[in-house]
Amino acid sequence: MPLSRTLGSITVTALTDGEGAFFQPRAAAFPHATAAHWREADRRDPGSVTDDGQWWLQFRSFAIRAGDGPVTLVDAGIGPADAPAASWAPVPGRLPAELAAAGIDPTDVDTVVLTHLHSDHIGWAVTGTPGRPYFPNASYLVQRAELDAAESLNPGLPAGLVAPLRAAGQLRVVDGETTLTPAVRLLPTPGHTPGHQSVLLDAADERLLFTGDLLVHAVQLVDPDLAYAHEEDPTTARKSRTTLLGTLTTTPTLLATPHLGTPFTSL
């Protein structure tokens, strides 16, 4: 059964689509991390390192549901065997089975927030040939800055993702901070990609941040200044990470992360 957390009437469920070793040594992914950084990161998140020192990462989406109402899904995982992430991620993913185990049918999802358009976050967004939205009743929310950069992020995105969502009338473009419900807000956190966004949930005097790839490893909790080699704009990514994490330290906050060893981590 997928892990979940409850904030008032809202249940947040972590849905693991897959897991596997990263395609390069973690020292190459975080070239400025020191031995002391790694020791502390491994203490905080021992599930993210293998016995031989490889970076073992999870690939998760998260479902937000108030009572038995419609579901908001944050990110769409690595996808089926023919998904864009197949060249490097452990496809096929198991998101459909995870949803079923959580009592969620794809038709229950009315909103899909894509934190960004990297292949391991969009895998189940559009599937099949010809491509169709996997969640038939959902609006798919993407920041305008991300959509504008889609072709530069991956030349296949305009035809493979954007066009099918537009054709189905299910693409919703947002600009900057956006309130989805009284409890859920989209926060622009650019840098990892031009239009990266995170999701903040405030409910029952508790706070949960869905980070997307604002941070991708516990080493960036040890030192938020540490750049990740696969950020489009490391300087902007660092500013987004340090600013938002610094702001949240004033209130107890739980982080919901796609790639750390455990889905929920206290800030």
SULWO-V905229 format. One record per backbone hydrogen bond with DSSP energy under -0.5 kcal/mol. NH is the residue of the N-H (numbers start at 0). CO is the residue of the C=O. E is the energy in kcal/mol with one decimal. If there is no record, write none. Layout:
NH/CO/E  NH/CO/E
This chain:
4/11/-2.5  6/9/-3.1  7/5/-0.5  9/6/-2.3  10/64/-3.2  11/4/-3.4  12/10/-0.5  12/62/-2.6  13/2/-2.9  14/60/-3.0  15/13/-0.6  16/14/-0.7  16/58/-3.0  17/58/-1.1  19/56/-2.1  21/54/-2.9  27/24/-1.1  28/24/-1.4  29/25/-1.9  30/27/-0.5  32/29/-1.8  37/33/-2.3  38/34/-2.3  39/35/-2.0  40/36/-2.6  41/37/-2.7  42/38/-1.6  43/39/-2.2  44/40/-2.5  47/44/-1.8  48/45/-1.2  49/53/-2.1  52/49/-2.1  55/47/-1.8  55/53/-0.7  56/19/-2.7  56/54/-0.6  57/258/-1.3  58/17/-2.2  59/257/-0.6  60/14/-2.5  61/73/-1.5  62/12/-2.6  63/71/-3.0  64/10/-2.3  65/69/-0.6  66/8/-2.2  66/64/-0.7  68/65/-2.2  70/107/-2.3  71/63/-2.5  72/70/-0.5  72/110/-3.0  73/61/-3.3  74/72/-0.8  74/112/-2.9  75/120/-2.7  79/122/-0.5  82/79/-2.0  84/77/-0.6  85/82/-2.1  86/83/-0.7  87/84/-2.2  88/84/-3.0  90/88/-2.4  92/78/-3.1  93/16/-1.7  97/93/-2.1  98/94/-2.9  99/95/-2.2  100/96/-2.3  101/97/-1.4  102/99/-1.6  103/98/-2.9  107/104/-2.6  108/104/-0.5  108/105/-1.0  109/70/-2.1  109/107/-0.6  110/70/-1.5  111/138/-2.9  112/72/-3.1  113/111/-0.7  113/140/-2.2  114/112/-0.8  120/117/-2.1  121/118/-0.7  122/76/-3.1  123/75/-2.6  124/121/-1.7  125/121/-0.7  126/131/-2.6  131/126/-2.4  133/124/-2.0  134/124/-0.5  135/133/-0.8  137/134/-1.5  138/109/-2.1  139/169/-3.6  140/111/-3.1  140/138/-0.6  141/139/-0.5  141/171/-2.0  143/173/-2.7  145/142/-0.5  146/142/-2.2  147/143/-2.7  148/144/-0.9  149/146/-1.3  152/148/-1.9  153/149/-2.3  156/153/-2.3  159/155/-2.6  160/156/-2.6  161/156/-2.1  162/157/-2.6  164/160/-1.8  165/161/-2.5  166/162/-2.9  167/163/-1.7  168/165/-1.5  169/164/-2.7  170/164/-0.7  171/139/-3.2  171/169/-0.5  172/170/-0.5  173/141/-2.4  175/173/-0.5  177/185/-1.6  179/177/-0.6  179/183/-2.6  180/183/-1.6  183/180/-0.5  184/199/-2.5  185/177/-3.4  186/197/-3.1  188/195/-2.5  190/192/-2.3  191/188/-0.5  195/192/-1.4  196/114/-2.1  197/186/-2.9  198/209/-2.1  199/184/-2.9  200/198/-0.5  200/207/-3.1  201/182/-2.7  201/199/-0.5  202/200/-0.5  202/205/-2.2  205/202/-1.8  206/251/-0.5  207/200/-2.6  208/253/-2.7  209/198/-3.3  209/207/-0.6  210/208/-0.8  210/255/-1.8  213/210/-2.0  219/216/-2.0  220/217/-1.6  221/217/-2.1  222/218/-1.9  225/222/-2.2  228/28/-3.1  230/227/-1.6  231/190/-0.5  231/191/-1.9  232/190/-2.7  236/232/-2.8  237/233/-2.6  238/234/-1.9  239/235/-2.6  240/236/-2.6  241/237/-2.9  242/238/-2.3  243/239/-2.2  244/240/-2.4  245/241/-1.9  246/242/-2.1  247/243/-2.1  248/244/-0.9  249/246/-1.2  250/247/-1.8  253/206/-2.3  254/264/-3.5  255/208/-3.1  256/254/-0.6  256/262/-1.8  257/211/-0.5  264/254/-2.4  266/252/-2.6
